[in-house]
Amino acid sequence: MEEKSTEITARRFLSRGIVKDTDEKALAAACEQYVQKVTHRSLKKALPICHRFAAHAQKHGGRLLLQTAYRALAQVTHMSGAHAPALAAYREARQLTVGQPLVRARIDRA
């Protein structure tokens, strides 16, 4: 039940950009998990979801959500073979980690 409600929350945020009463950390984790699930099925379907994730996170989310969105976008873009845009997304994620060496290290190992 918990997993299903988490996925519903992620899908709502990724489609509409707004989710009320959800912790940023939990929302970031839920969205990242959903993106990974879709990626396992189809890179073609995951790529637009990642673009929406980044757009919604930039508009409505906090720093952690935006870092997670850019990291997910970079990973999926890289896997789809578009290396230059993937590098740009990784750089965006890294810029958001100034003063956070552990978070930056996580992005470097993506």
NUPA-936638 format. One record per residue (C-alpha): residue number from 0; residue in one letter; x, y, z. Coordinates in pm, whole numbers, padded with zeros to 5 digits, m for minus. Example, Ala and Ser with C-alpha at 12.3 -4.5 7.8 and 13.67 -1.06 7.14 Angstrom:
% residues 2
  num  residu      xx      yy      zz
    0       A   01230  m00450   00780
    1       S   01367  m00106   00714
***
This chain:
% residues 110
  num  residu      xx      yy      zz
    0       M   00000   00000   00000
    1       E   00278   00243   00093
    2       E   00460   00179  m00235
    3       K   00145   00238  m00438
    4       S   00069   00572  m00269
    5       T   00432   00681  m00318
    6       E   00407   00607  m00689
    7       I   00078   00794  m00714
    8       T   00237   01096  m00545
    9       A   00531   01084  m00787
   10       R   00305   01050  m01090
   11       R   00093   01345  m00978
   12       F   00397   01565  m00933
   13       L   00548   01457  m01263
   14       S   00226   01522  m01453
   15       R   00094   01835  m01276
   16       G   00394   01973  m01094
   17       I   00219   02021  m00763
   18       V   00180   01790  m00465
   19       K   00060   01916  m00130
   20       D   00163   01788   00213
   21       T   00463   01591   00090
   22       D   00815   01617   00228
   23       E   01066   01727  m00036
   24       K   01301   01440   00042
   25       A   01022   01183   00015
   26       L   00895   01339  m00307
   27       A   01245   01339  m00460
   28       A   01292   00972  m00367
   29       A   00947   00877  m00500
   30       C   01003   01057  m00831
   31       E   01349   00908  m00873
   32       Q   01214   00560  m00803
   33       Y   00930   00608  m01052
   34       V   01170   00735  m01320
   35       Q   01389   00428  m01268
   36       K   01086   00202  m01299
   37       V   00982   00363  m01627
   38       T   01343   00360  m01751
   39       H   01361  m00016  m01705
   40       R   01062  m00049  m01936
   41       S   01138   00218  m02196
   42       L   01402   00488  m02233
   43       K   01181   00655  m02491
   44       K   00903   00699  m02233
   45       A   01140   00790  m01949
   46       L   01309   01081  m02128
   47       P   01002   01311  m02147
   48       I   00916   01222  m01788
   49       C   01264   01333  m01681
   50       H   01230   01660  m01871
   51       R   00897   01725  m01695
   52       F   01054   01628  m01362
   53       A   01328   01888  m01410
   54       A   01081   02154  m01526
   55       H   00841   02096  m01236
   56       A   01123   02076  m00982
   57       Q   01267   02402  m01108
   58       K   00930   02572  m01087
   59       H   00788   02428  m00764
   60       G   01049   02228  m00581
   61       G   01340   02290  m00353
   62       R   01710   02235  m00400
   63       L   01709   01860  m00323
   64       L   01421   01796  m00561
   65       L   01597   01990  m00837
   66       Q   01926   01805  m00780
   67       T   01743   01474  m00803
   68       A   01558   01581  m01117
   69       Y   01874   01690  m01299
   70       R   02054   01375  m01194
   71       A   01768   01157  m01323
   72       L   01758   01357  m01647
   73       A   02133   01315  m01690
   74       Q   02121   00941  m01633
   75       V   01835   00875  m01872
   76       T   01975   01110  m02135
   77       H   02314   00939  m02109
   78       M   02158   00593  m02142
   79       S   01968   00708  m02450
   80       G   02296   00803  m02617
   81       A   02268   01182  m02603
   82       H   02593   01244  m02420
   83       A   02627   01622  m02459
   84       P   02284   01698  m02309
   85       A   02354   01442  m02036
   86       L   02675   01621  m01946
   87       A   02487   01952  m01930
   88       A   02229   01800  m01693
   89       Y   02505   01652  m01473
   90       R   02667   01995  m01457
   91       E   02338   02154  m01354
   92       A   02303   01898  m01075
   93       R   02662   01955  m00961
   94       Q   02613   02335  m00949
   95       L   02336   02282  m00696
   96       T   02569   02088  m00465
   97       V   02811   02364  m00369
   98       G   02904   02307  m00006
   99       Q   02760   01954  m00005
  100       P   03052   01718  m00075
  101       L   02856   01398  m00002
  102       V   02576   01490  m00239
  103       R   02829   01593  m00504
  104       A   03007   01258  m00466
  105       R   02677   01081  m00523
  106       I   02627   01269  m00848
  107       D   02983   01195  m00961
  108       R   02918   00823  m00927
  109       A   02601   00825  m01134
***
